[in-house]
Amino acid sequence: MTTVEAGSARAQLLALAHDPAFPGPWPHARGALADPAAARAAAVLVLFGVLDGLPADHEAQAEAVAADLDVLLLARAATLRSHAGQVAFPGGRLDPGEGTVAAALREAVEETGLDPAGVEVLGVLPEIPMPGSNHRVTPVLGWWARPTPVGVVDVAESAAVFRVPVADLLDPARRYTSVLHRGGRTWRGPAFVVEADGAERLVWGFTAGILDSLFEHLGWTEPWDAARELEIP
């Protein structure tokens, strides 16, 4: 990836991190927090960077999205009580007295083994509700200035850790509308199906909502067929 390409993506992400219009009213929450005061605070690290010789299959339309621009994701362990098996950003609850940036970086280290010294924090995005698990989640947007090897640190927490090319996430052929039936209600939201870590991965829910909103606000989204639906078990 050239310096111009990396700088372009980083510059756009930096501007978004300080844009008061983002994300606006959150469209992807499944309902509302029953008791906002009792909701637990959490943080996730939304970390973009460049791949090490593993370019995307799809050529993105946005100039800023080079073939080796990627985002760090993980698959949660199937044994977890909450969001088991789902693809997610590194993250978790804040410890007492801990700030959001510190929590996001700590969780990323604990879950992926990355070196936080190589992460440039671009900004802290507005808090987003997760009614299903009664959390208030703050995304921390980062740029992986000096990437380090990552992998599963604790099998009780993560089943896989992988870096997904952003261009592949933007590929209209990989985009779907997820459909979740729960509690007598039906929820629809964005979803992505990608190949990562030797397996096909479904990205949906909170993580897909963040990515969808980021891509849309950045102008990276490519036209896709929202009528293509995937039922969530």
Sequence and secondary structure as in RCSB ss.txt:
>XXXX:A:sequence
MTTVEAGSARAQLLALAHDPAFPGPWPHARGALADPAAARAAAVLVLFGVLDGLPADHEAQAEAVAADLDVLLLA
RAATLRSHAGQVAFPGGRLDPGEGTVAAALREAVEETGLDPAGVEVLGVLPEIPMPGSNHRVTPVLGWWARPTPV
GVVDVAESAAVFRVPVADLLDPARRYTSVLHRGGRTWRGPAFVVEADGAERLVWGFTAGILDSLFEHLGWTEPWD
AARELEIP
>XXXX:A:secstr
  HHHHHHHHHHHHHHHT TTSS S S  SS  S GGG EEEEEEEEEEE SS   SS  SSTT  TTEEEEEEE
E TT SSSTT EE SEEE  TT  HHHHHHHHHHHHH   GGGEEEEEE   EEEGGGTEEEEEEEEEESS    
  S TTTEEEEEEEEHHHHH GGGEEEEEEEETTEEEEEEEEEEEETTEEEEE HHHHHHHHHHHHHHT      
TT EEE  
